[in-house]
Protein backbone atom coordinates (compact mmCIF):
# COMPACT_ATOMS: atom_id res chain seq x y z
CA UNK A 1 0.00 0.00 0.00
CA UNK A 2 2.87 2.39 0.76
CA UNK A 3 4.21 2.17 -2.80
CA UNK A 4 0.87 2.98 -4.42
CA UNK A 5 0.34 6.44 -5.92
CA UNK A 6 -1.90 8.64 -3.75
CA UNK A 7 -5.17 8.59 -5.69
CA UNK A 8 -5.16 4.82 -6.16
CA UNK A 9 -4.48 4.41 -2.45
CA UNK A 10 -7.31 6.80 -1.53
CA UNK A 11 -9.73 5.02 -3.87
CA UNK A 12 -8.89 1.64 -2.32
CA UNK A 13 -9.37 2.91 1.22
CA UNK A 14 -12.56 4.80 0.36
CA UNK A 15 -14.14 1.78 -1.33
CA UNK A 16 -13.41 -0.49 1.62
CA UNK A 17 -14.61 2.00 4.24
CA UNK A 18 -17.80 2.80 2.34
CA UNK A 19 -18.51 -0.90 1.86
CA UNK A 20 -18.20 -1.42 5.62
CA UNK A 21 -20.61 1.48 6.15
CA UNK A 22 -22.94 -0.01 3.57
CA UNK A 23 -22.85 -3.45 5.19
CA UNK A 24 -22.79 -2.77 8.89
CA UNK A 25 -24.20 0.71 9.57
CA UNK A 26 -27.83 -0.32 9.39
CA UNK A 27 -28.43 2.73 7.20
CA UNK A 28 -30.00 2.18 3.78
CA UNK A 29 -26.99 3.45 1.84
CA UNK A 30 -28.13 1.79 -1.39
CA UNK A 31 -31.43 3.67 -1.33
CA UNK A 32 -29.69 7.01 -1.69
CA UNK A 33 -26.35 6.29 -3.33
CA UNK A 34 -26.75 3.23 -5.60
CA UNK A 35 -27.58 3.95 -9.25
CA UNK A 36 -31.34 3.64 -9.73
CA UNK A 37 -33.12 3.80 -13.11
CA UNK A 38 -34.41 7.14 -14.36
CA UNK A 39 -38.15 7.52 -13.88
CA UNK A 40 -40.76 7.54 -11.18
CA UNK A 41 -39.45 6.51 -7.74
CA UNK A 42 -40.71 3.30 -6.16
CA UNK A 43 -40.98 1.93 -2.65
CA UNK A 44 -38.28 -0.43 -1.37
CA UNK A 45 -38.67 -2.66 1.66
CA UNK A 46 -36.14 -1.93 4.40
CA UNK A 47 -34.44 -4.40 6.72
CA UNK A 48 -36.63 -3.39 9.66
CA UNK A 49 -39.82 -4.11 7.73
CA UNK A 50 -40.54 -0.53 6.75
CA UNK A 51 -40.47 1.06 3.31
CA UNK A 52 -38.45 3.82 1.73
CA UNK A 53 -38.88 5.65 -1.58
CA UNK A 54 -35.99 5.09 -3.98
CA UNK A 55 -35.23 6.53 -7.38
CA UNK A 56 -32.64 8.25 -9.53
CA UNK A 57 -30.67 11.27 -8.28
CA UNK A 58 -27.89 12.94 -10.27
CA UNK A 59 -25.17 12.23 -7.68
CA UNK A 60 -25.70 8.50 -8.07
CA UNK A 61 -23.73 8.45 -11.34
CA UNK A 62 -20.64 8.82 -9.13
CA UNK A 63 -21.58 7.41 -5.73
CA UNK A 64 -22.66 4.00 -7.05
CA UNK A 65 -19.02 3.40 -7.95
CA UNK A 66 -18.11 3.22 -4.26
CA UNK A 67 -20.76 0.64 -3.32
CA UNK A 68 -20.54 -3.12 -3.75
CA UNK A 69 -22.85 -6.11 -3.65
CA UNK A 70 -20.73 -8.28 -1.37
CA UNK A 71 -17.23 -9.20 -0.24
CA UNK A 72 -16.42 -11.07 -3.46
CA UNK A 73 -17.55 -8.15 -5.60
CA UNK A 74 -15.46 -5.76 -3.53
CA UNK A 75 -12.39 -8.02 -3.52
CA UNK A 76 -12.44 -8.49 -7.30
CA UNK A 77 -12.70 -4.77 -8.02
CA UNK A 78 -10.14 -3.74 -5.41
CA UNK A 79 -7.66 -6.33 -6.67
CA UNK A 80 -8.00 -4.93 -10.19
CA UNK A 81 -7.77 -1.35 -8.90
CA UNK A 82 -4.62 -2.22 -6.96
CA UNK A 83 -3.10 -4.05 -9.94
CA UNK A 84 -3.80 -1.52 -12.69
CA UNK A 85 -4.48 1.74 -10.89
CA UNK A 86 -0.90 2.31 -9.77
CA UNK A 87 0.77 1.97 -13.19
CA UNK A 88 -1.94 4.00 -14.93
CA UNK A 89 -1.84 6.77 -12.33
CA UNK A 90 1.95 6.94 -12.58
CA UNK A 91 1.71 7.24 -16.36
CA UNK A 92 -1.15 9.76 -16.49
CA UNK A 93 -0.13 11.77 -13.40
CA UNK A 94 -2.50 12.65 -10.59
CA UNK A 95 -4.88 15.21 -12.12
CA UNK A 96 -5.45 13.33 -15.35
CA UNK A 97 -5.84 10.05 -13.48
CA UNK A 98 -8.60 11.49 -11.27
CA UNK A 99 -10.42 12.86 -14.31
CA UNK A 100 -9.93 9.64 -16.24
CA UNK A 101 -11.20 7.37 -13.48
CA UNK A 102 -14.36 9.34 -12.83
CA UNK A 103 -15.11 9.80 -16.53
CA UNK A 104 -15.06 6.00 -16.77
CA UNK A 105 -17.32 5.63 -13.72
CA UNK A 106 -19.79 8.16 -15.16
CA UNK A 107 -19.57 6.64 -18.65
CA UNK A 108 -20.44 3.25 -17.19
CA UNK A 109 -23.42 4.77 -15.36
CA UNK A 110 -24.69 6.42 -18.55
CA UNK A 111 -24.43 3.15 -20.45
CA UNK A 112 -26.28 1.26 -17.74
CA UNK A 113 -29.05 3.83 -17.53
CA UNK A 114 -29.43 3.82 -21.32
CA UNK A 115 -29.64 0.02 -21.51
CA UNK A 116 -32.32 -0.09 -18.81
CA UNK A 117 -34.25 2.79 -20.39
CA UNK A 118 -34.32 1.39 -23.92
CA UNK A 119 -34.14 -2.38 -23.48
CA UNK A 120 -35.60 -3.10 -20.06
CA UNK A 121 -37.87 -0.16 -19.14
CA UNK A 122 -39.81 -2.28 -16.64
CA UNK A 123 -36.65 -3.16 -14.76
CA UNK A 124 -36.18 -1.32 -11.48
CA UNK A 125 -33.04 -2.37 -9.65
CA UNK A 126 -29.91 -0.70 -8.32
CA UNK A 127 -26.45 -0.84 -9.90
CA UNK A 128 -23.38 -0.75 -7.68
CA UNK A 129 -19.65 -1.30 -8.06
CA UNK A 130 -16.37 0.22 -9.15
CA UNK A 131 -16.27 -2.00 -12.24
CA UNK A 132 -16.84 0.87 -14.68
CA UNK A 133 -13.72 2.61 -13.41
CA UNK A 134 -11.84 -0.68 -13.32
CA UNK A 135 -12.64 -1.50 -16.95
CA UNK A 136 -11.47 1.98 -17.89
CA UNK A 137 -8.19 1.22 -16.11
CA UNK A 138 -7.87 -2.04 -18.04
CA UNK A 139 -8.19 -0.15 -21.32
CA UNK A 140 -5.70 2.50 -20.22
CA UNK A 141 -3.20 -0.14 -19.10
CA UNK A 142 -3.46 -1.95 -22.44
CA UNK A 143 -2.97 1.27 -24.43
CA UNK A 144 -0.16 2.67 -22.28
CA UNK A 145 1.68 -0.63 -21.82
CA UNK A 146 0.84 -2.64 -24.97
CA UNK A 147 3.86 -4.91 -24.50
CA UNK A 148 2.80 -5.97 -20.99
CA UNK A 149 1.32 -9.39 -20.36
CA UNK A 150 -1.54 -10.08 -17.99
CA UNK A 151 -3.41 -13.20 -16.89
CA UNK A 152 -7.17 -13.13 -16.46
CA UNK A 153 -8.82 -15.07 -13.64
CA UNK A 154 -10.74 -17.30 -16.06
CA UNK A 155 -7.67 -17.68 -18.32
CA UNK A 156 -4.61 -17.76 -16.03
CA UNK A 157 -2.03 -17.71 -18.84
CA UNK A 158 -0.12 -14.44 -19.43
CA UNK A 159 -1.09 -12.92 -22.77
CA UNK A 160 -0.51 -9.46 -24.29
CA UNK A 161 -2.55 -6.83 -22.49
CA UNK A 162 -4.28 -5.58 -25.64
CA UNK A 163 -5.47 -9.09 -26.58
CA UNK A 164 -6.58 -9.81 -23.01
CA UNK A 165 -8.59 -6.60 -22.69
CA UNK A 166 -10.22 -6.84 -26.13
CA UNK A 167 -11.07 -10.47 -25.46
CA UNK A 168 -12.54 -9.62 -22.08
CA UNK A 169 -14.70 -6.89 -23.60
CA UNK A 170 -15.96 -9.26 -26.32
CA UNK A 171 -16.96 -11.73 -23.61
CA UNK A 172 -18.73 -8.93 -21.70
CA UNK A 173 -20.64 -7.97 -24.84
CA UNK A 174 -21.72 -11.56 -25.54
CA UNK A 175 -22.81 -12.08 -21.94
CA UNK A 176 -24.73 -8.80 -21.99
CA UNK A 177 -26.52 -9.56 -25.26
CA UNK A 178 -27.41 -13.13 -24.35
CA UNK A 179 -28.31 -12.35 -20.74
CA UNK A 180 -26.61 -15.57 -19.69
CA UNK A 181 -25.10 -14.06 -16.55
CA UNK A 182 -27.79 -12.21 -14.64
CA UNK A 183 -27.01 -9.71 -11.92
CA UNK A 184 -23.92 -8.32 -13.68
CA UNK A 185 -23.98 -4.94 -15.44
CA UNK A 186 -22.04 -6.02 -18.52
CA UNK A 187 -22.92 -2.94 -20.55
CA UNK A 188 -21.81 -0.70 -17.71
CA UNK A 189 -18.41 -2.40 -17.95
CA UNK A 190 -18.34 -1.75 -21.68
CA UNK A 191 -19.49 1.84 -21.14
CA UNK A 192 -16.63 2.49 -18.71
CA UNK A 193 -14.14 1.00 -21.13
CA UNK A 194 -15.44 3.05 -24.08
CA UNK A 195 -15.48 6.27 -22.07
CA UNK A 196 -11.86 5.69 -21.10
CA UNK A 197 -10.83 4.87 -24.66
CA UNK A 198 -12.48 8.02 -26.04
CA UNK A 199 -10.84 10.23 -23.41
CA UNK A 200 -7.40 8.73 -24.01
CA UNK A 201 -7.74 9.18 -27.77
CA UNK A 202 -8.87 12.78 -27.25
CA UNK A 203 -5.78 13.50 -25.17
CA UNK A 204 -3.59 11.77 -27.73
CA UNK A 205 -5.05 13.78 -30.61
CA UNK A 206 -4.52 17.06 -28.78
CA UNK A 207 -0.93 16.14 -27.97
CA UNK A 208 -0.18 15.26 -31.60
CA UNK A 209 -1.67 18.55 -32.82
CA UNK A 210 0.43 20.52 -30.37
CA UNK A 211 -0.42 24.01 -29.09
CA UNK A 212 -2.69 26.09 -31.27
CA UNK A 213 -1.60 29.51 -32.47
C-alpha positions, 0 to 999 in steps of 0.5 A: 500500500505504501508504494501505491500512488496517492489517488489509487491508495485513496480510492482503495481505502474509500471503497473499503470503508464505504462498503463497511458502512454499507454493510454494517451501519444499518443505514439504507446506503443503497437507497440514496447512493446506488444507481437507480433507473431514471423515472418515477421513484418506487418503494423499497422494503427496508431491513426493519420491515418498513419502506423507503422511496428510492429513485434516480438522483444525479449524484448516483452516477458517481456514488454508485461506484463506491458501493458493492454487492458483497465481499467477493464483488469488492475483492475483485474490483479492489484487486484490479484497482490495486493491480492496474491503478498504480501503473496507470496513475503513474503514467497519467499523473495525478490530475489526469488520473482522477479525471480519467477514473471518474469519466469512466465511472460516469460513462459506465453509469450512462451506459447502464441507464441507457440500456435499462431505459431502452431495453428493459424499461420495466426493470427497477433495480440498483447498480453498484460497483467500481467496475466501470472505473476498473474497466477503464483502467484495463483499457488504459493499461493496455494502451499505455503498456501494450507490450505488458502481459496479464493473466485473467482469472478465467484464463490464467495464462499471461497474454498481451494486455491488448489481446486480453482486454479486447477479449474480455470486452468481447466476452462482456458484450456476448454475456450482456446480449445473451443475458446468460449471466444475470445480476452483472452490469455487462454494458456498464463495464463496456461503457466504462471502457469506451469512455476511457478509450475516447478520453485517451484518444482525445488527449492523444489527438490534442498532444499530436496537434500541439499548441494552437496559435 
